[in-house]
């Protein structure tokens, strides 16, 4: 039977890449045939990924999104990595930079976005004239003041049909603003799902005559929230062993590497991270239990047990999830090293074991030597730092 393979990839635009796609019709006999989807070429000179004189780039399928039932002319969405003309990993391939999958690393993204009434047109709700209600009644709201629900519900259904780990959706604080949550066990899978969920969102918006706005602060006048992509993360040690000392090591490393994190957390984020509207200032780092005004929020249950996940609230809505998770994983590796170093420096040392190994006096022998010494008392003056 014939099916449609929709190849999806990220282009070479800066500061954030755009999603691109094209469709190929292939013949398959069963769902198992989709395990060997062929590579496909494209013109990299049209996506800022090659020069015109050497324009061929290649799409390497890495993650297929398939409905449970495949029928004639079904569409399969395939996320691809970009390879250069020599078949090597392209310099714009941020997925490859994330490294091998780690199923013990759990990630939950909270993707916020605005909906525009068309390409480069106003945010929906601001284009209808009349009086606009102030921010306050839109968050998880229902009623005549709400706009955009049909788009977000269709998006939810499509993500579920194609196996994306979408956890839910809700209206956000500002007018015309929505959010959905994606969870996966594995850093690569989480980032893949986030990118494909964005692709689905763009396609549905295109069909309905809307445009999705991922800029972190599209409404710069008035009292309106910006959009983020909060990243909830945990590794196996955070969940199972934990410990306040280990979490403190994480906070110290994230604080010392705050500039590196911000550089990977999306463009124009300074417009959003102002210290207002549930954000910390972009030039400050803080953490706090249940504090949505901190850089890192520690959930209340985690603050009580020091086991579980953390929420980094700094990534912007337009951030590249591959870059976000790459810098978070690097910082967690540094935190592991810091924690081990501190334990080596401050853990109790068994003097008895050392005396056997190196022939030194044991605790009891040292005490005996001290007790047998004559204690002399004098009337000499006491000197401190050379001063009488």
Secondary structure, 3 states (H helix, E strand, C coil): CEEEEEEEEECCCCCCCCEEEEEEEEECCCHHHHHHCCCEEEEHHHCCCCECCECEEEEEEEEEECCCCCCCCCEEEEEEEEECCCCCECCCCHHHHCCCCCCCCEEEEEEEEEEECCCCCCECCCCCCCCCCCCCCCCCCCCCCCCCHHHHHHHHHHHHHCCCCEEEEEECCCCCEEEEEEEEECHHHHHHHHHHHHHHHHHHHHHHCCEEECCCCCCCCCCCCCCEEEEEEECHHHHHCCCHHHHHHHHHHHHHCHHHHHHCCCCCHHHCCCCCCCCCCCCCCCEEECCCCCCEEECHHHHHHCCCCEEECCCECCCCHHHHHHHHHHHHHHHHHHHHHHHHHHCCCCHHHHHHHHCCCCHHHHHHHHHHCCCCCCCCCCCECCEC
